[in-house]
Amino acid sequence: MKRLSFGLLITTMLFSLVSCGNGSGGPSETVSNGTSETSNGIAITDQTEETDKTDEMEMQGGEEIMESREFNFVTKTVTLNSGYEMPLMGLGTYSLNYDTCISSVTIFLDNGGRLIDTAYMYHNEDAVGTAVRASDVPREEIFVTTKLYPNQYSDAANAIDDALEKMGLEYIDLMLLHHPGKDDVKAYQAMEQAVADGKIRSIGLSNWYIEELETFLPQVTIMPAVVQNEIHPYYQEIDIVPYIQELGIVVEGWYPFGGRGYTKELLGDETISAIADAHGVTSAQVILRWNLQRGVVVIPGSSNPDHIAENLDIFDFELTEDEMEQIKNLNRDEKHDWY
């Protein structure tokens, strides 16, 4: 009888341990386990497995090498190394004045968009906040990104509070340093503290490249969740994008259509136009889809309601490997901005 009782006790304890091991936590929850595959063959991994991958790091030469983040084409999101989900397709608000910005963000949200990108230097953080607060879309479904500019780096803690106050939001989903500058490490450390204080959920960098990252990363504690750079078919960052992704950092591209003065040429490119005709879509949609299939989040800017809706409609077609290669061959290493 004593042996039977002891055996039952051991069984109960083992069962309890197994049950505890199956628990999950973190910023987001999942309802299923395992992986699935989209129609384009890109692996889709659920949050539980993605979290496990974040924890699995290999040590090479004393440095932590993390797996790249996988895009989920079903939910249209990617799980950042911070544990939060970020939409794959967003709205850039650069150059949008107050009223136009409110209108554009509202149209974007009404059409199902959820990622909005602003910055201190865009002078429209207040407009973004107004549109977000006025929307019927729950705040937790909207992903707001803003940036600190170098003239704020020396007093970044107060600059973070100013951004929150301007937008009227309780937290910022993602804050980036706009580009390298004096006191950038100090500013990043202030963002790290703001993460600990619950003011910011994820942090990252904008306009950082391989050399800058190699110098910067050893000086900070939290691995950037996102690096946002100029990326378009004429400036593809062919070596830089994989380097960043292999660190477990999501790459985000601004100027997807080449930027002012270059958009007409890029959208009229014969190769891109031919691919668009083959799929019955626009050249803009082809470029955005090309970015996603490379694992690059996109934030095209627009104040045109039709274009905003069109840019969001990029999940019902797939570029072939040959078409992806054709676009890759358009690379000129031609940067269109000074960042």
C-alpha positions as CSV (number, residue, x, y, z in Angstrom):
1,M,0.0,0.0,0.0
2,K,2.9,2.4,0.9
3,R,4.5,1.6,-2.4
4,L,1.2,2.3,-4.3
5,S,0.7,5.6,-2.4
6,F,4.3,6.6,-3.1
7,G,3.9,5.7,-6.8
8,L,0.7,7.8,-7.0
9,L,2.5,10.7,-5.4
10,I,5.3,10.6,-7.9
11,T,2.9,10.4,-10.8
12,T,1.0,13.4,-9.5
13,M,4.2,15.4,-9.2
14,L,5.3,14.5,-12.7
15,F,1.9,15.5,-14.1
16,S,2.1,18.8,-12.4
17,L,5.6,19.5,-13.7
18,V,4.5,18.7,-17.3
19,S,1.4,20.9,-16.9
20,C,3.5,23.9,-15.7
21,G,5.9,23.4,-18.6
22,N,3.1,23.9,-21.0
23,G,2.2,27.3,-19.8
24,S,2.9,30.4,-21.9
25,G,3.3,34.1,-21.2
26,G,4.6,37.3,-22.7
27,P,3.1,40.3,-24.4
28,S,0.9,38.3,-26.8
29,E,-1.0,35.1,-26.7
30,T,-1.7,32.3,-29.2
31,V,-4.5,29.9,-29.6
32,S,-2.7,27.1,-31.5
33,N,0.6,25.4,-31.8
34,G,2.8,24.2,-34.6
35,T,3.5,25.8,-38.0
36,S,1.5,26.4,-41.2
37,E,2.4,27.5,-44.6
38,T,1.0,30.3,-46.7
39,S,0.2,29.9,-50.4
40,N,3.6,31.5,-51.2
41,G,5.5,28.8,-49.3
42,I,6.7,31.1,-46.5
43,A,6.7,29.3,-43.2
44,I,4.3,30.7,-40.6
45,T,5.2,30.1,-37.0
46,D,2.9,30.7,-34.1
47,Q,3.7,32.9,-31.1
48,T,4.7,30.0,-28.8
49,E,7.2,28.6,-31.2
50,E,8.4,32.1,-32.1
51,T,9.1,32.9,-28.5
52,D,11.1,29.7,-28.2
53,K,13.1,30.7,-31.1
54,T,13.9,34.0,-29.5
55,D,15.3,32.2,-26.5
56,E,17.5,29.9,-28.7
57,M,20.7,31.8,-29.5
58,E,24.0,30.4,-30.7
59,M,27.3,31.8,-29.5
60,Q,29.8,32.5,-32.3
61,G,33.0,34.4,-31.5
62,G,31.4,35.6,-28.2
63,E,28.5,37.3,-30.0
64,E,24.9,36.3,-29.8
65,I,23.5,35.2,-33.2
66,M,19.7,35.2,-33.4
67,E,17.4,33.8,-36.0
68,S,15.7,36.1,-38.3
69,R,12.0,37.0,-37.7
70,E,9.4,35.2,-39.8
71,F,6.5,37.1,-41.5
72,N,3.0,35.8,-40.9
73,F,1.1,36.4,-44.1
74,V,-2.2,35.2,-42.4
75,T,-2.2,37.8,-39.6
76,K,-0.1,40.2,-41.7
77,T,2.2,40.7,-38.8
78,V,5.7,39.8,-37.6
79,T,6.6,39.1,-33.9
80,L,9.5,41.4,-32.9
81,N,12.3,40.2,-30.6
82,S,10.5,42.3,-27.9
83,G,7.6,39.8,-28.1
84,Y,5.1,42.3,-29.6
85,E,3.5,41.9,-33.0
86,M,4.1,44.5,-35.7
87,P,2.0,44.9,-38.8
88,L,3.8,44.2,-42.1
89,M,2.3,47.1,-44.0
90,G,2.1,50.7,-42.7
91,L,1.5,54.4,-43.5
92,G,4.4,56.8,-43.5
93,T,3.4,60.4,-42.5
94,Y,6.5,62.3,-43.6
95,S,5.6,65.7,-45.0
96,L,1.9,65.4,-44.0
97,N,0.6,68.6,-42.3
98,Y,-1.8,68.5,-39.4
99,D,-5.1,68.2,-41.2
100,T,-3.8,66.0,-44.0
101,C,-2.2,63.7,-41.5
102,I,-5.4,63.3,-39.5
103,S,-7.3,62.5,-42.7
104,S,-4.7,60.1,-44.0
105,V,-4.4,58.2,-40.8
106,T,-8.1,57.9,-40.5
107,I,-8.5,56.6,-44.0
108,F,-5.7,54.2,-43.4
109,L,-7.3,52.8,-40.2
110,D,-10.7,52.6,-41.9
111,N,-9.2,50.5,-44.6
112,G,-7.7,48.0,-42.2
113,G,-4.2,49.5,-41.8
114,R,-2.7,49.3,-38.3
115,L,0.9,50.5,-38.5
116,I,1.5,54.3,-38.5
117,D,5.0,55.9,-38.7
118,T,5.7,59.4,-37.5
119,A,8.7,61.3,-36.0
120,Y,9.5,64.4,-34.0
121,M,11.0,66.0,-37.2
122,Y,7.7,65.4,-39.1
123,H,6.0,67.8,-36.8
124,N,2.8,65.8,-36.9
125,E,3.0,63.5,-33.9
126,D,0.1,65.4,-32.4
127,A,-2.0,64.8,-35.6
128,V,-1.2,61.1,-35.5
129,G,-2.3,60.9,-31.8
130,T,-5.5,62.8,-32.5
131,A,-6.4,60.4,-35.3
132,V,-5.6,57.3,-33.2
133,R,-7.6,58.5,-30.3
134,A,-10.6,59.4,-32.4
135,S,-10.6,56.1,-34.2
136,D,-13.1,53.3,-33.5
137,V,-10.2,50.9,-33.8
138,P,-9.1,49.8,-30.3
139,R,-5.8,51.3,-29.3
140,E,-4.2,47.9,-28.7
141,E,-4.7,47.0,-32.3
142,I,-2.8,50.1,-33.6
143,F,1.0,50.1,-33.8
144,V,2.4,53.7,-33.5
145,T,6.1,54.4,-34.3
146,T,7.9,57.6,-33.7
147,K,11.5,58.8,-33.6
148,L,13.8,60.9,-31.6
149,Y,16.0,63.3,-33.6
150,P,19.7,64.0,-32.8
151,N,18.9,67.4,-31.4
152,Q,16.9,65.5,-28.7
153,Y,19.5,62.9,-27.8
154,S,21.1,64.9,-25.0
155,D,17.8,65.1,-23.1
156,A,16.1,62.0,-24.5
157,A,14.1,61.1,-21.3
158,N,12.2,64.4,-21.5
159,A,11.9,64.1,-25.3
160,I,10.1,60.7,-24.8
161,D,7.7,62.2,-22.3
162,D,7.1,65.1,-24.7
163,A,6.2,62.6,-27.5
164,L,3.7,60.8,-25.3
165,E,2.2,64.1,-24.2
166,K,1.9,65.4,-27.8
167,M,0.2,62.2,-29.0
168,G,-1.9,61.8,-25.9
169,L,-1.1,58.1,-25.7
170,E,-0.3,56.0,-22.7
171,Y,2.5,54.2,-24.5
172,I,4.5,54.2,-27.8
173,D,4.6,50.9,-29.6
174,L,8.0,51.5,-31.2
175,M,10.5,54.4,-30.8
176,L,13.6,54.7,-33.0
177,L,16.6,56.9,-33.1
178,H,16.2,58.8,-36.4
179,H,19.9,58.5,-37.4
180,P,23.3,58.3,-35.7
181,G,24.4,61.4,-33.9
182,K,26.1,62.8,-30.8
183,D,24.8,61.1,-27.6
184,D,23.0,58.4,-29.6
185,V,24.0,55.7,-27.1
186,K,22.8,57.9,-24.2
187,A,19.5,58.4,-26.0
188,Y,19.1,54.7,-26.6
189,Q,19.8,54.0,-23.0
190,A,17.0,56.5,-22.1
191,M,14.7,54.5,-24.4
192,E,15.8,51.3,-22.6
193,Q,14.7,52.9,-19.3
194,A,11.4,54.0,-20.9
195,V,10.8,50.3,-21.8
196,A,11.3,49.3,-18.2
197,D,8.9,52.1,-17.2
198,G,6.2,50.9,-19.6
199,K,6.3,54.1,-21.7
200,I,7.7,52.3,-24.8
201,R,7.1,48.7,-25.9
202,S,9.8,48.2,-28.5
203,I,12.9,50.3,-29.5
204,G,15.1,50.4,-32.5
205,L,17.2,52.4,-35.0
206,S,16.7,54.3,-38.2
207,N,19.4,54.8,-40.9
208,W,22.0,52.5,-39.2
209,Y,24.1,50.3,-41.4
210,I,26.6,47.5,-40.8
211,E,29.5,49.6,-39.7
212,E,27.3,51.7,-37.4
213,L,25.7,48.7,-35.9
214,E,29.0,47.0,-35.2
215,T,30.1,50.0,-33.2
216,F,26.7,50.7,-31.6
217,L,25.3,47.3,-30.5
218,P,28.1,46.4,-28.0
219,Q,27.3,49.6,-26.1
220,V,23.6,48.9,-25.4
221,T,21.6,46.3,-23.5
222,I,18.4,45.8,-25.4
223,M,18.8,44.5,-29.0
224,P,17.0,46.8,-31.4
225,A,13.6,45.3,-32.5
226,V,13.6,47.2,-35.8
227,V,16.1,48.9,-38.1
228,Q,14.4,51.3,-40.6
229,N,16.4,52.3,-43.7
230,E,15.9,53.6,-47.2
231,I,15.0,50.5,-49.3
232,H,13.6,50.4,-52.9
233,P,14.4,48.4,-56.1
234,Y,17.2,50.8,-57.0
235,Y,18.7,50.7,-53.5
236,Q,18.1,47.2,-52.2
237,E,20.8,46.9,-49.4
238,I,21.4,43.4,-50.7
239,D,24.1,42.7,-48.1
240,I,22.8,44.9,-45.3
241,V,19.2,43.5,-45.1
242,P,20.4,39.9,-44.4
243,Y,23.0,41.1,-41.9
244,I,20.3,42.8,-39.9
245,Q,17.8,40.0,-40.2
246,E,20.4,37.5,-38.9
247,L,20.7,39.5,-35.7
248,G,17.0,38.8,-35.1
249,I,16.1,42.4,-36.0
250,V,13.2,43.2,-38.3
251,V,14.1,45.4,-41.3
252,E,11.7,48.2,-42.3
253,G,12.0,50.2,-45.5
254,W,11.2,53.8,-46.1
255,Y,11.0,55.4,-49.5
256,P,9.7,52.1,-51.0
257,F,8.9,54.0,-54.2
258,G,12.2,55.8,-54.4
259,G,11.3,59.1,-52.8
260,R,10.4,62.5,-54.3
261,G,11.7,63.0,-57.8
262,Y,12.3,59.3,-58.4
263,T,8.8,57.8,-57.9
264,K,7.7,58.3,-61.5
265,E,10.8,56.6,-62.9
266,L,10.5,53.7,-60.5
267,L,6.8,53.0,-61.0
268,G,7.3,53.3,-64.8
269,D,10.2,50.8,-64.8
270,E,9.6,48.4,-67.7
271,T,10.5,45.3,-65.6
272,I,8.2,46.3,-62.7
273,S,5.4,47.3,-65.1
274,A,5.6,44.0,-66.9
275,I,5.4,42.0,-63.7
276,A,2.4,44.2,-62.6
277,D,0.6,43.5,-65.8
278,A,1.2,39.8,-65.4
279,H,-0.6,39.8,-62.0
280,G,-3.2,42.4,-62.8
281,V,-1.9,44.8,-60.1
282,T,-0.1,48.1,-60.1
283,S,3.6,48.7,-60.1
284,A,3.3,50.1,-56.5
285,Q,1.7,46.9,-55.3
286,V,4.5,44.9,-57.0
287,I,7.2,46.9,-55.2
288,L,5.4,46.6,-51.8
289,R,4.9,42.8,-52.3
290,W,8.6,42.4,-53.3
291,N,9.6,44.0,-50.0
292,L,7.4,41.7,-48.0
293,Q,8.7,38.6,-49.7
294,R,12.3,39.8,-48.8
295,G,11.2,40.1,-45.2
296,V,11.1,43.9,-45.2
297,V,8.2,45.8,-43.6
298,V,6.9,48.7,-45.7
299,I,5.6,52.2,-44.8
300,P,4.7,54.0,-48.0
301,G,3.4,57.5,-47.5
302,S,0.3,58.9,-49.1
303,S,-2.6,61.3,-48.6
304,N,-4.6,59.9,-51.6
305,P,-7.5,57.7,-50.3
306,D,-7.3,55.4,-53.4
307,H,-3.6,54.9,-53.1
308,I,-3.8,54.2,-49.4
309,A,-6.4,51.5,-50.0
310,E,-4.4,50.1,-53.0
311,N,-1.2,49.9,-50.9
312,L,-2.9,47.8,-48.3
313,D,-4.2,45.3,-51.0
314,I,-1.0,43.3,-51.4
315,F,-1.8,40.0,-49.8
316,D,-3.7,38.3,-52.6
317,F,-0.9,37.7,-55.1
318,E,2.6,36.3,-55.0
319,L,5.7,37.1,-57.0
320,T,7.5,34.1,-58.5
321,E,11.2,33.4,-57.8
322,D,12.0,34.5,-61.3
323,E,10.1,37.8,-60.8
324,M,11.9,38.4,-57.5
325,E,15.2,37.8,-59.3
326,Q,14.2,40.2,-62.1
327,I,13.6,43.0,-59.5
328,K,16.8,42.1,-57.7
329,N,18.7,42.8,-60.9
330,L,17.4,46.3,-61.0
331,N,19.6,47.3,-58.0
332,R,21.9,50.2,-58.7
333,D,23.0,50.9,-55.1
334,E,21.4,54.3,-55.8
335,K,20.6,56.0,-52.6
336,H,18.1,58.9,-52.9
337,D,18.5,60.6,-49.5
338,W,21.5,61.6,-47.3
339,Y,20.6,59.5,-44.3
